[in-house]
Structure formats: C-alpha cells, structure tokens
Amino acid sequence: MHIAGIRIYPLKSASGIPRDSAMLEPWGFAGDRRWAVVDEDGEDLWLGEFPRRLTVVPGNLDDGGLALTAPGMPDLTVPPATLGEPVPVGFRGLDRAMLAAPEAHDWFTRLLGRPARLVWLDDPRRRSISPRHGGLPGDTLTFASSAPLLLTSLSSLKQLDQWIAESAAERGEEAPQPLDMARFRPSVMVDGAEPYEEDRWTEVRIGEIDFRVSELCDRCAVTTIDPATAVKGKEPLRTLARHRRWDGKTWFGVRLVPRATGTISLGDPVTPLRRS
C-alpha cells in the first residue's frame, strides 16, 4: 500500500489543493483549514446548504494571507488576519476566531448571496477533538470537522462505483460515470489496500509517521454534491445506505490523528500497525 494522493484545504468547505507532499503538525497538515466562512453570528455556513463554496479555489500565501478565485467572481488576495479582531464563532470547542479584512466578507457575501464573514484560526491548540469523535486529552484540531486528517482508499471507491453501477442496472438505467474522490474531501488517499480494509485499522504508519485512527467517517449529504458542478444528486448516499449502513449512519473513510510531526509524500508506504 502507498499514498496515491494528498490534498490540503486552506479554506474549510472549499476546493482541495493536490500536493506532492505535506508537513504534519499536531493538528493536521500545515496550512489546512485555518480559514472558515461564517454567518453574521459566527455560525458555520454548511456546505450542504451553500454548495457554491465548492467552486472556491483557495491558496495559502507566503505572508500568511489567502488567495481566492471562483467562477464569476473577481480574484481576491486576503491579507494575513494576525491583527484581526477576535469574534465569537460557533464551532464546537472553539469560542472565537480572528476576523479577516472587510473585502473578504464582501466577496463571500456576494458569492453566497447572504451575509458572510471570513475568519482565521490563530492557534489550533485552542480547539480539542471531541471525545464523541475519538478525541483523547491533548488532541487538537483546526476548523476541520472531527479529526485532523481523513484517509480514503481508491479500492474502496472502486467497489462503491461497482455497487452504484449494479444498482443502476437493476433499475434499467445506464451506469453513471465513476465518482470523483473529491466528493469525500480526503486528506490522504491510499492505493493497494483491499476494499474497506481501512475499517479495521486502529493504528497505521504512513512513511515514517504513525497515526491513530480516531473513528470511521460517517457521511452526510455533502457527498452528493458534484465537486465539478456543485449540483446535488442521490449518489453516493443511496448506495452507501444499501451496503455501508449501520448505527443509523453511512460510512466511508477513516479519521486520523498524527502521533508525531514530519512530512509525508506521494508514494510513501502505508502500513497498518494494529487492527480491530
């Protein structure tokens, strides 16, 4: 098994950026999900309700700022928010974040068609992983939902595509195109594993860095949004519910917590250390 893909998400719920390598900090990849878009009350604007967020291509700048592009929008360079005003936010385990420059709020308000603000997390050590999601004392987190990293398997996706094609044939429909893994918003993609083998991992080594599997990843309606068009459909939840549903949820991928810092790269070996 080896790493077949790495993606960083500078802005929560925006497009992921492919990388050949990434540096790991205790709370995840360096530069990953330190920015987020919230409403006027500081609550996260859920991607499932505002799918146009997927069309935003963000980029971390060397000075700590953020570059933003999106179809139909002017390009925008957001200066660093290190001196921004701290404002209340509604992310679990986090009471405040730093407000970005006003032009960023105007940009996202226009993009989403409702009042929006851009905020920056100055110190991820202020946010811990919930014990409900496998968090242990000392585990820290950025604006990511439940864990620093999400790992998915290409063979698991291939199996899911086969199930979707079989279901389509049962309905007398033409098989759809294979799903883009971007729907699942992974940090790390592995190749060479058996389908859904990752379900049983509790510890795994990637390159020279060990990770704890904090939990399996339950999937929501965000996965039904085509990342290329921002249009919602029925897959993959319809098929996951048929083959991968238990405890009232559907499952795809596993969440990881790094046990050390360092760098991982494409092609690095992936070695399960413990299984359930």
LINRAJO-V715118 format. One record per pair of residues at least 12 apart in sequence whose ideal C-beta (glycine too) atoms are under 10 Angstrom apart, sorted by the first residue. I is the first residue (numbers start at 1). J is the second residue. D is the distance in Angstrom with one decimal. If there is no record, write none. Layout:
[[I/J/D] [I/J/D]]
This chain:
[[1/153/8.6] [1/155/9.5] [1/190/5.5] [1/191/6.9] [1/192/3.9] [1/193/5.1] [1/194/9.5] [1/197/8.7] [1/198/9.7] [1/204/9.2] [1/206/9.4] [1/268/9.8] [1/269/6.8] [1/270/4.0] [1/271/7.2] [1/272/8.1] [2/190/6.9] [2/191/6.1] [2/192/5.9] [2/193/9.7] [2/206/9.2] [2/207/9.6] [2/266/8.1] [2/267/5.5] [2/268/6.4] [2/269/5.6] [2/270/6.0] [2/271/9.9] [3/21/9.3] [3/22/9.9] [3/151/9.4] [3/188/6.1] [3/189/7.1] [3/190/6.2] [3/191/8.0] [3/192/9.9] [3/206/6.4] [3/207/7.7] [3/264/6.4] [3/265/7.0] [3/266/5.5] [3/267/6.3] [3/268/4.8] [3/269/8.2] [3/270/6.3] [4/152/9.9] [4/153/9.1] [4/154/5.8] [4/181/9.5] [4/188/8.9] [4/189/5.0] [4/190/6.2] [4/191/3.9] [4/192/8.2] [4/266/7.2] [4/267/8.4] [4/270/9.4] [5/18/6.8] [5/19/9.0] [5/152/8.7] [5/154/8.1] [5/181/7.2] [5/182/9.8] [5/186/7.2] [5/187/9.2] [5/188/7.2] [5/189/3.5] [5/190/8.4] [5/191/8.4] [5/266/7.3] [6/18/6.9] [6/19/4.7] [6/20/7.2] [6/21/6.9] [6/22/5.2] [6/29/8.0] [6/149/9.9] [6/186/9.0] [6/187/7.1] [6/188/6.0] [6/189/7.6] [6/206/10.0] [6/264/7.1] [6/265/7.7] [6/266/6.3] [6/268/9.4] [7/19/6.8] [7/22/8.6] [7/29/8.8] [7/32/8.9] [7/150/9.4] [7/181/9.0] [7/182/7.9] [7/185/7.9] [7/186/6.4] [7/187/6.1] [7/188/8.1] [7/189/7.9] [8/22/6.0] [8/23/9.8] [8/28/9.0] [8/29/5.1] [8/30/8.1] [8/31/5.9] [8/32/4.9] [8/33/8.5] [8/58/9.5] [8/59/9.8] [8/60/7.9] [8/187/7.6] [9/28/9.5] [9/29/8.5] [9/31/9.1] [9/32/5.7] [9/33/5.2] [9/34/9.6] [9/35/9.2] [9/58/7.8] [9/142/9.3] [9/143/9.0] [9/144/8.1] [9/150/10.0] [9/185/7.1] [9/186/10.0] [9/187/8.0] [10/29/9.8] [10/31/5.8] [10/32/7.1] [10/33/7.3] [10/34/7.1] [10/35/6.1] [10/56/9.9] [10/57/9.5] [10/58/4.2] [10/59/6.4] [10/60/4.8] [10/61/9.4] [10/66/6.3] [10/67/8.7] [10/68/9.4] [11/32/9.8] [11/33/7.3] [11/34/8.5] [11/35/4.5] [11/36/7.1] [11/37/7.3] [11/53/8.3] [11/56/6.5] [11/57/9.1] [11/58/4.0] [11/59/9.2] [11/60/9.3] [11/66/6.8] [11/68/7.7] [11/78/9.7] [11/108/9.9] [11/118/8.2] [11/120/10.0] [11/143/8.7] [12/32/9.2] [12/33/4.7] [12/34/8.7] [12/35/6.8] [12/36/4.3] [12/37/7.3] [12/38/9.7] [12/44/7.6] [12/45/9.8] [12/47/8.6] [12/53/8.7] [12/58/9.5] [12/91/9.2] [12/119/9.8] [12/121/9.4] [12/142/8.0] [12/143/4.3] [12/144/7.2] [12/145/8.4] [12/185/9.9] [13/33/8.8] [13/36/7.6] [13/37/7.1] [13/44/8.0] [13/45/7.8] [13/46/8.0] [13/47/4.2] [13/48/9.5] [13/50/8.0] [13/51/9.4] [13/53/4.7] [13/54/7.4] [13/56/8.4] [13/143/8.9] [13/145/9.5] [13/185/8.5] [13/222/8.2] [14/33/9.4] [14/35/8.4] [14/36/9.6] [14/37/8.3] [14/47/8.9] [14/53/5.8] [14/54/6.9] [14/55/8.3] [14/56/4.1] [14/57/7.1] [14/58/5.0] [14/66/9.9] [14/68/8.3] [14/70/8.6] [15/53/9.0] [15/54/6.4] [15/55/7.4] [15/56/6.3] [15/57/4.9] [15/58/7.0] [15/59/9.9] [15/69/9.5] [15/70/9.1] [15/182/7.8] [15/185/9.7] [15/227/7.2] [16/32/9.4] [16/54/9.7] [16/57/9.5] [16/58/9.4] [16/181/9.7] [16/182/6.4] [16/185/6.5] [16/186/8.0] [16/187/8.3] [16/227/8.7] [17/31/9.0] [17/32/9.5] [17/57/7.8] [17/58/7.5] [17/59/6.9] [17/60/8.4] [18/182/9.8] [18/266/9.3] [19/31/9.6] [19/187/9.9] [19/264/9.7] [19/265/8.8] [19/266/8.3] [20/265/6.3] [20/266/5.3] [20/267/9.1] [21/207/9.4] [21/263/5.5] [21/264/6.6] [21/265/3.8] [21/266/7.0] [21/267/9.7] [21/268/8.7] [22/149/9.5] [22/187/8.1] [22/188/8.6] [22/263/6.9] [22/264/6.2] [22/265/8.0] [22/266/9.8] [23/261/7.6] [23/262/7.4] [23/263/5.1] [23/264/8.5] [24/148/8.2] [24/149/8.3] [24/187/10.0] [24/206/9.1] [24/207/9.6] [24/209/6.1] [24/211/9.0] [24/256/9.9] [24/258/5.0] [24/259/9.8] [24/260/7.5] [24/261/5.3] [24/262/5.7] [24/263/7.0] [24/264/6.6] [25/124/7.6] [25/140/8.8] [25/142/9.1] [25/148/8.3] [25/258/7.9] [25/261/5.9] [25/262/9.7] [26/124/7.8] [26/125/7.8] [26/138/8.3] [26/139/8.2] [26/140/5.6] [26/141/9.5] [26/148/7.8] [26/257/8.8] [26/258/6.7] [26/259/9.3] [26/260/8.8] [26/261/6.7] [27/121/9.2] [27/123/9.5] [27/124/3.9] [27/125/7.5] [27/127/7.9] [27/128/9.7] [27/129/9.0] [27/139/8.5] [27/140/4.4] [27/141/5.6] [27/142/5.3] [27/144/8.1] [27/147/9.8] [27/148/5.4] [27/149/9.8] [27/257/9.2] [27/258/8.5] [28/124/7.8] [28/140/8.8] [28/141/7.4] [28/142/5.8] [28/144/6.3] [28/147/8.2] [28/148/3.3] [28/149/5.7] [28/150/9.7] [28/187/7.2] [28/256/8.9] [28/257/8.9] [28/258/7.4] [29/142/8.9] [29/144/9.7] [29/148/7.8] [29/149/7.2] [29/187/6.4] [29/188/9.2] [29/258/9.3] [29/263/10.0] [29/264/8.9] [30/60/8.7] [30/261/9.3] [30/263/9.4] [31/58/9.9] [31/59/9.5] [31/60/4.4] [31/61/9.9] [31/64/9.6] [31/66/9.8] [31/142/9.5] [32/60/9.1] [32/124/9.6] [32/142/6.1] [32/143/8.9] [32/144/7.2] [32/148/7.9] [32/149/8.4] [32/187/7.3] [33/121/8.0] [33/124/9.1] [33/141/8.9] [33/142/4.4] [33/143/4.4] [33/144/4.9] [33/145/9.0] [33/148/9.2] [33/187/9.7] [34/60/8.2] [34/64/9.2] [34/66/8.8] [34/81/9.2] [34/97/9.4] [34/98/9.9] [34/119/9.6] [34/120/6.0] [34/121/5.1] [34/122/8.5] [34/123/9.9] [34/124/7.6] [34/142/5.7] [34/143/6.9] [34/144/10.0] [35/58/7.0] [35/60/8.8] [35/65/9.9] [35/66/5.7] [35/68/9.4] [35/78/8.1] [35/81/8.1] [35/97/9.2] [35/98/9.9] [35/100/7.5] [35/104/9.0] [35/118/6.4] [35/119/7.2] [35/120/5.5] [35/121/7.7] [35/142/9.3] [35/143/7.3] [36/89/7.7] [36/91/7.4] [36/94/9.8] [36/97/7.1] [36/100/9.9] [36/117/9.4] [36/118/7.6] [36/119/5.6] [36/120/8.0] [36/121/7.4] [36/142/8.9] [36/143/4.3] [36/144/9.9] [37/50/8.3] [37/53/6.8] [37/56/8.7] [37/100/9.6] [37/104/8.9] [37/105/9.2] [37/107/9.9] [37/108/5.3] [37/109/9.8] [37/111/8.9] [37/112/7.7] [37/116/5.4] [37/117/7.1] [37/118/5.8] [37/119/7.8] [37/143/9.7] [38/87/8.5] [38/88/9.4] [38/89/5.9] [38/90/7.2] [38/91/8.4] [38/97/8.0] [38/99/9.7] [38/105/9.9] [38/108/9.4] [38/115/9.9] [38/116/7.1] [38/117/5.5] [38/118/8.1] [38/119/5.8] [38/143/9.7] [39/90/8.8] [39/112/9.4] [39/114/7.3] [39/115/6.3] [39/116/6.3] [39/117/7.4] [40/87/9.9] [40/105/9.4] [40/109/9.7] [40/114/9.1] [40/115/4.8] [40/116/8.0] [40/117/6.8] [41/87/9.8] [41/88/7.8] [41/89/9.0] [41/90/7.0] [41/115/9.5] [41/117/9.7] [42/87/6.1] [42/88/4.7] [42/89/4.1] [42/90/5.1] [42/91/8.4] [42/94/9.7] [42/95/9.3] [42/96/8.2] [42/97/7.9] [42/99/9.8] [42/117/7.9] [42/119/7.7] [43/88/9.7] [43/89/7.7] [43/90/4.1] [43/91/8.7] [44/89/8.0] [44/90/6.5] [44/91/6.4] [44/92/9.8] [44/119/10.0] [44/143/8.2] [44/145/9.3] [45/108/8.5] [45/112/6.6] [45/114/7.9] [45/115/9.8] [45/116/6.2] [45/117/9.5] [46/220/9.0] [46/221/9.2] [46/222/8.1] [47/185/9.0] [47/220/9.1] [47/221/9.1] [47/222/5.1] [47/225/7.3] [47/230/9.7] [48/220/6.6] [48/221/4.6] [48/222/5.1] [48/223/9.4] [48/224/8.3] [48/225/7.3] [48/232/8.3] [49/112/9.5] [49/114/9.9] [49/221/9.3] [49/222/9.9] [50/108/9.6] [50/111/8.8] [50/112/5.3] [50/113/8.7] [50/114/8.1] [50/116/8.6] [50/230/9.4] [51/221/9.8] [51/222/8.3] [51/224/9.5] [51/225/4.8] [51/226/8.8] [51/227/9.3] [51/229/9.1] [51/230/4.3] [51/231/7.7] [51/232/6.7] [52/70/7.7] [52/71/9.0] [52/72/9.4] [52/73/9.7] [52/111/6.2] [52/112/6.4] [52/113/8.4] [52/225/9.9] [52/230/5.6] [53/70/8.9] [53/108/8.7] [53/111/7.9] [53/112/7.3] [53/116/9.6] [53/222/10.0] [53/225/9.6] [53/230/8.3] [54/70/9.5] [54/182/8.6] [54/183/9.6] [54/185/9.5] [54/222/8.8] [54/225/6.3] [54/226/8.6] [54/227/5.3] [54/228/8.8] [54/229/9.0] [54/230/5.2] [55/69/9.1] [55/70/5.0] [55/71/5.5] [55/72/8.5] [55/73/8.6] [55/111/8.2] [55/227/8.8] [55/228/9.3] [55/229/9.0] [55/230/5.7] [56/68/6.1] [56/69/7.4] [56/70/4.6] [56/71/9.3] [56/73/8.2] [56/76/10.0] [56/107/9.4] [56/108/8.5] [56/111/7.2] [56/112/9.9] [57/69/4.8] [57/70/6.9] [57/71/9.4] [57/75/9.8] [58/70/9.4] [58/78/9.2] [59/77/9.5] [61/77/7.2] [61/78/8.4] [61/79/8.9] [61/80/8.1] [63/77/9.7] [63/79/7.7] [63/80/5.9] [63/82/9.8] [64/78/9.8] [64/79/8.3] [64/80/3.6] [64/81/7.9] [64/82/6.4] [64/120/8.7] [65/77/6.2] [65/78/5.3] [65/79/5.0] [65/80/5.0] [65/81/8.2] [65/82/9.8] [65/100/9.2] [65/101/9.0] [65/104/9.9] [65/120/9.7] [66/78/4.3] [66/79/8.6] [66/80/8.5] [66/81/8.5] [66/100/7.8] [66/101/9.9] [66/104/7.8] [66/118/7.9] [66/120/8.2] [68/104/7.6] [68/107/6.6] [68/108/8.6] [68/111/9.0] [68/118/8.8] [70/107/8.6] [70/108/9.5] [70/110/9.9] [70/111/6.0] [71/111/9.8] [71/230/9.5] [72/110/9.3] [72/111/8.3] [73/107/6.7] [73/108/9.4] [73/110/7.0] [73/111/5.8] [74/107/7.8] [74/110/9.3] [75/107/9.7] [76/101/9.5] [76/103/6.6] [76/104/6.8] [76/106/9.1] [76/107/5.0] [76/108/9.4] [76/111/10.0] [76/118/9.8] [77/101/9.6] [77/103/9.1] [77/104/9.6] [78/100/5.6] [78/101/5.9] [78/103/7.4] [78/104/4.7] [78/107/8.3] [78/118/6.7] [78/120/8.9] [79/100/8.0] [79/101/5.5] [79/103/9.0] [79/104/8.9] [80/98/9.4] [80/100/9.0] [80/101/9.2] [80/120/8.0] [81/97/8.6] [81/98/4.5] [81/99/6.9] [81/100/4.7] [81/101/7.4] [81/104/8.7] [81/118/8.0] [81/119/7.5] [81/120/3.8] [81/121/9.3] [81/122/7.8] [82/98/7.2] [82/120/8.0] [82/122/7.1] [83/98/8.1] [84/97/8.5] [84/98/3.8] [84/99/4.5] [84/100/6.1] [84/101/7.7] [84/118/9.5] [84/119/7.9] [84/120/6.6] [84/122/8.5] [85/98/7.1] [85/99/4.6] [85/100/9.8] [85/119/9.9] [86/98/5.9] [86/99/7.4] [86/119/9.3] [86/122/8.2] [87/99/5.0] [87/117/7.6] [87/119/6.7] [88/119/10.0] [89/117/9.5] [89/119/6.2] [89/121/8.9] [89/143/9.0] [91/119/9.4] [91/121/8.7] [91/127/7.2] [91/141/9.2] [91/142/9.7] [91/143/6.4] [91/144/9.8] [91/145/9.2] [92/127/8.4] [92/128/9.5] [92/129/9.8] [92/130/6.2] [92/132/9.2] [92/133/9.4] [92/141/9.4] [92/145/9.1] [92/146/9.0] [93/126/8.4] [93/127/4.8] [93/128/5.4] [93/129/7.9] [93/130/6.5] [93/135/8.9] [93/140/9.5] [93/141/7.2] [94/121/7.4] [94/124/9.3] [94/126/6.4] [94/127/4.5] [94/128/9.2] [94/141/8.5] [94/142/9.6] [94/143/8.1] [95/126/8.2] [95/127/9.3] [96/119/8.8] [96/121/9.5] [96/122/9.2] [96/126/8.4] [97/117/9.6] [97/118/9.6] [97/119/3.9] [97/120/6.2] [97/121/5.4] [97/122/7.3] [97/123/10.0] [97/126/9.2] [97/127/9.6] [97/143/8.1] [98/118/9.8] [98/119/6.3] [98/120/4.7] [98/121/7.5] [98/122/5.2] [98/123/9.7] [99/117/6.6] [99/118/7.8] [99/119/5.9] [99/120/8.0] [100/117/7.4] [100/118/3.9] [100/119/6.3] [100/120/6.0] [101/118/8.0] [102/117/9.2] [102/118/9.6] [103/118/9.4] [104/116/9.1] [104/117/7.7] [104/118/3.9] [104/119/9.3] [104/120/9.7] [105/117/4.6] [105/118/6.1] [105/119/9.6] [106/118/9.9] [119/143/8.5] [120/143/9.3] [121/141/9.3] [121/142/5.8] [121/143/5.8] [123/140/9.1] [124/140/5.2] [124/141/6.3] [124/142/4.9] [124/143/8.7] [124/144/9.3] [124/148/8.9] [125/138/9.5] [125/140/5.2] [125/141/9.5] [126/140/8.1] [126/141/9.6] [127/139/9.8] [127/140/6.3] [127/141/4.9] [127/142/7.3] [127/143/8.3] [127/144/9.4] [128/140/6.0] [128/141/6.6] [129/141/5.1] [129/144/9.2] [129/146/7.0] [129/147/6.3] [129/148/7.9] [129/214/6.8] [129/215/9.8] [129/255/9.0] [129/257/7.0] [130/146/7.0] [130/147/9.7] [130/214/9.8] [132/146/8.6] [132/215/9.0] [133/145/8.4] [133/146/4.1] [133/147/6.5] [133/214/6.3] [133/215/5.7] [133/217/9.7] [133/218/9.8] [133/255/7.2] [133/257/10.0] [134/146/8.1] [134/147/7.3] [134/212/8.0] [134/213/7.9] [134/214/3.1] [134/215/4.2] [134/216/9.4] [134/255/7.0] [134/257/7.6] [135/147/8.2] [135/214/6.7] [135/215/9.3] [135/257/8.0] [136/212/7.9] [136/214/8.1] [136/257/7.7] [138/257/9.8] [139/212/8.8] [139/214/7.6] [139/257/5.6] [139/258/9.7] [140/257/9.2] [141/257/9.1] [144/185/9.7] [144/187/8.7] [144/255/9.0] [145/185/9.2] [145/217/9.1] [145/220/9.5] [145/222/9.9] [145/255/8.9] [146/214/7.7] [146/215/7.4] [146/217/7.8] [146/218/9.1] [146/255/6.0] [147/187/9.2] [147/211/9.9] [147/212/9.6] [147/213/9.1] [147/214/5.0] [147/215/7.3] [147/217/8.2] [147/254/8.8] [147/255/3.4] [147/256/6.3] [147/257/6.1] [148/187/7.8] [148/211/8.9] [148/214/8.7] [148/255/8.0] [148/256/6.7] [148/257/5.8] [148/258/6.3] [149/186/8.4] [149/187/4.1] [149/188/6.1] [149/206/9.3] [149/211/7.3] [149/214/9.5] [149/254/9.3] [149/255/7.0] [149/256/4.2] [149/257/7.7] [149/258/7.2] [149/264/9.7] [150/184/7.4] [150/185/6.6] [150/186/5.0] [150/187/5.1] [150/188/7.5] [150/189/9.7] [150/217/5.9] [150/252/9.6] [150/253/5.4] [150/254/7.5] [150/255/5.8] [150/256/7.2] [151/186/6.5] [151/187/6.9] [151/188/4.7] [151/189/7.6] [151/190/6.5] [151/193/9.9] [151/198/6.4] [151/201/8.6] [151/204/7.7] [151/206/8.4] [151/211/8.1] [151/213/8.2] [151/217/8.7] [151/253/6.1] [151/254/5.3] [151/255/7.7] [151/256/5.5] [151/270/8.5] [152/181/6.2] [152/183/9.9] [152/184/5.3] [152/185/8.9] [152/186/4.1] [152/187/8.8] [152/188/7.6] [152/189/5.5] [152/190/7.6] [152/198/7.8] [152/217/8.3] [152/252/6.9] [152/253/4.2] [152/254/8.1] [153/181/9.5] [153/186/9.2] [153/188/9.8] [153/189/7.3] [153/190/5.3] [153/191/7.6] [153/192/8.8] [153/193/4.9] [153/194/8.5] [153/195/7.2] [153/196/7.3] [153/197/7.0] [153/198/5.4] [153/199/9.6] [153/252/9.2] [153/253/7.8] [153/254/9.0] [153/270/9.4] [154/181/7.3] [154/189/6.0] [154/190/7.0] [154/191/4.6] [154/192/8.3] [154/193/8.2] [154/195/9.6] [155/190/8.5] [155/191/7.1] [155/192/7.6] [155/193/5.6] [155/194/6.4] [155/195/4.8] [155/196/8.2] [155/197/7.8] [155/198/9.5] [156/181/9.8] [156/184/9.6] [156/189/10.0] [156/190/9.2] [156/193/7.6] [156/194/8.8] [156/195/5.0] [156/196/5.1] [156/197/8.0] [156/198/7.0] [156/199/8.8] [156/244/9.3] [156/252/6.9] [156/253/7.8] [157/178/7.7] [157/179/6.4] [157/180/9.2] [157/181/5.7] [157/183/9.3] [157/184/7.8] [157/186/9.7] [157/189/8.6] [157/195/8.8] [157/236/8.9] [157/252/8.2] [157/253/9.5] [158/178/7.9] [158/179/9.8] [158/191/9.9] [158/195/7.1] [159/194/9.3] [159/195/3.9] [159/196/7.0] [159/243/8.5] [159/244/9.7] [160/178/9.1] [160/179/6.9] [160/184/9.7] [160/195/8.4] [160/196/9.2] [160/235/8.8] [160/236/5.9] [160/239/6.5] [160/240/7.1] [160/243/7.8] [160/244/8.0] [160/252/7.2] [161/175/8.7] [161/176/8.6] [161/177/8.9] [161/178/4.6] [161/179/6.0] [161/235/9.5] [161/236/8.8] [161/239/9.1] [162/175/9.4] [162/178/9.5] [162/195/9.1] [162/239/9.7] [163/235/9.8] [163/236/8.8] [163/238/10.0] [163/239/5.0] [163/240/8.5] [163/242/7.2] [163/243/5.5] [163/244/8.9] [164/176/6.5] [164/177/9.9] [164/178/8.5] [164/179/7.4] [164/234/9.8] [164/235/5.6] [164/236/6.7] [164/238/8.2] [164/239/4.8] [164/240/9.4] [164/242/9.7] [164/243/9.8] [165/178/8.8] [165/239/9.4] [166/239/8.8] [166/242/9.9] [166/243/9.9] [167/235/8.9] [167/238/7.5] [167/239/5.7] [167/242/7.0] [167/243/9.3] [168/235/9.2] [168/239/9.3] [176/233/8.6] [176/235/6.9] [177/226/9.9] [179/223/8.6] [179/226/9.1] [179/227/9.8] [179/235/6.9] [179/236/6.0] [179/239/9.7] [180/226/7.6] [180/227/5.8] [180/228/6.9] [181/227/9.4] [181/253/9.7] [182/225/9.9] [182/226/9.2] [182/227/4.2] [182/228/8.2] [183/219/9.2] [183/222/7.8] [183/223/4.8] [183/224/7.9] [183/225/7.1] [183/226/7.5] [183/227/6.0] [183/228/9.9] [183/233/9.9] [183/235/8.9] [183/236/7.0] [183/252/9.3] [184/217/8.0] [184/219/7.3] [184/222/8.9] [184/223/6.1] [184/227/9.8] [184/236/8.4] [184/252/5.9] [184/253/5.9] [185/217/9.6] [185/222/7.5] [185/223/8.4] [185/227/8.7] [185/253/9.0] [186/217/9.2] [186/252/9.6] [186/253/6.3] [186/254/10.0] [187/253/9.6] [187/255/9.4] [187/256/7.7] [187/264/9.8] [188/204/9.8] [188/206/6.8] [188/211/9.1] [188/253/9.6] [188/254/9.9] [188/256/7.5] [188/264/7.4] [188/268/9.5] [188/270/8.4] [189/253/9.5] [189/266/9.7] [190/204/9.0] [190/206/8.3] [190/268/9.7] [190/269/9.9] [190/270/4.9] [191/267/10.0] [191/270/8.7] [192/269/9.3] [192/270/7.5] [193/270/7.5] [193/272/8.6] [196/216/9.8] [196/243/9.5] [196/244/7.8] [196/251/8.7] [196/252/8.7] [196/253/9.8] [196/254/10.0] [197/272/7.8] [197/275/8.8] [198/213/7.9] [198/216/8.4] [198/217/9.8] [198/252/9.7] [198/253/7.2] [198/254/5.0] [198/256/9.9] [198/270/9.4] [198/272/8.3] [198/275/9.9] [199/213/9.4] [199/216/6.2] [199/244/9.2] [199/251/7.5] [199/252/9.7] [199/253/9.5] [199/254/7.2] [199/275/9.4] [199/276/8.2] [200/213/9.2] [200/216/9.9] [200/254/9.6] [200/272/8.0] [200/274/9.3] [200/275/4.5] [200/276/5.1] [201/213/5.1] [201/216/9.8] [201/254/6.4] [201/256/9.2] [201/270/9.6] [201/271/10.0] [201/272/4.9] [201/273/8.1] [201/274/7.3] [201/275/5.9] [201/276/7.7] [202/214/9.6] [202/254/9.5] [202/272/8.5] [202/273/8.0] [202/274/4.5] [202/275/6.4] [202/276/5.4] [203/256/9.7] [203/259/8.3] [203/271/9.7] [203/272/7.4] [203/273/4.1] [203/274/4.2] [203/275/8.6] [204/254/8.5] [204/256/7.3] [204/270/6.4] [204/271/6.8] [204/272/5.1] [204/273/6.1] [204/274/8.3] [204/275/9.5] [205/259/9.4] [205/268/9.3] [205/269/7.8] [205/270/7.3] [205/271/4.5] [205/272/7.9] [205/273/5.7] [206/256/8.4] [206/258/9.0] [206/262/9.7] [206/264/5.1] [206/265/9.5] [206/268/5.7] [206/269/7.7] [206/270/5.4] [206/271/7.9] [207/262/7.4] [207/263/7.6] [207/264/4.6] [207/265/6.7] [207/267/9.1] [207/268/3.7] [207/269/7.0] [207/270/8.4] [207/271/9.4] [208/260/8.3] [208/262/6.4] [208/263/9.0] [208/264/8.4] [208/268/8.2] [208/269/9.4] [209/256/10.0] [209/258/6.1] [209/259/7.2] [209/260/5.3] [209/261/7.8] [209/262/5.0] [209/263/8.3] [209/264/6.1] [209/268/8.8] [210/256/10.0] [210/258/7.8] [210/259/4.4] [210/260/6.4] [210/271/9.4] [210/273/6.7] [211/254/9.4] [211/255/9.6] [211/256/4.3] [211/257/6.4] [211/258/5.5] [211/259/6.3] [211/260/9.0] [211/264/9.7] [211/270/9.8] [211/273/8.9] [212/255/9.5] [212/256/7.1] [212/257/4.7] [212/258/8.2] [212/259/6.2] [212/273/9.6] [212/274/9.3] [213/254/5.0] [213/255/7.0] [213/256/6.1] [213/257/8.0] [213/272/9.3] [213/273/9.9] [213/274/8.7] [213/275/9.7] [213/276/8.8] [214/254/8.2] [214/255/4.8] [214/256/6.9] [214/257/5.1] [215/251/9.7] [215/254/7.3] [215/255/5.3] [215/256/9.7] [215/257/9.8] [216/244/9.6] [216/246/9.8] [216/247/9.6] [216/249/8.9] [216/251/5.0] [216/252/8.4] [216/253/7.4] [216/254/5.5] [216/255/7.5] [217/249/9.6] [217/250/9.9] [217/251/6.6] [217/252/6.3] [217/253/4.2] [217/254/6.1] [217/255/5.5] [217/256/10.0] [218/240/9.9] [218/244/9.9] [218/245/9.9] [218/247/8.3] [218/248/9.1] [218/249/4.0] [218/250/6.7] [218/251/5.8] [218/252/8.5] [218/253/9.5] [218/255/9.9] [219/236/7.6] [219/237/6.6] [219/240/6.3] [219/241/9.6] [219/244/8.5] [219/249/7.7] [219/250/5.1] [219/251/6.7] [219/252/5.2] [219/253/8.0] [220/237/8.1] [220/249/9.0] [220/250/8.7] [221/237/6.8] [222/237/9.8] [223/235/8.3] [223/236/5.7] [223/237/6.3] [223/240/8.0] [223/250/8.7] [223/252/7.5] [224/236/7.3] [224/237/5.7] [224/238/8.5] [236/250/8.3] [236/252/7.3] [237/250/5.9] [237/252/9.7] [238/250/9.5] [240/252/6.3]]
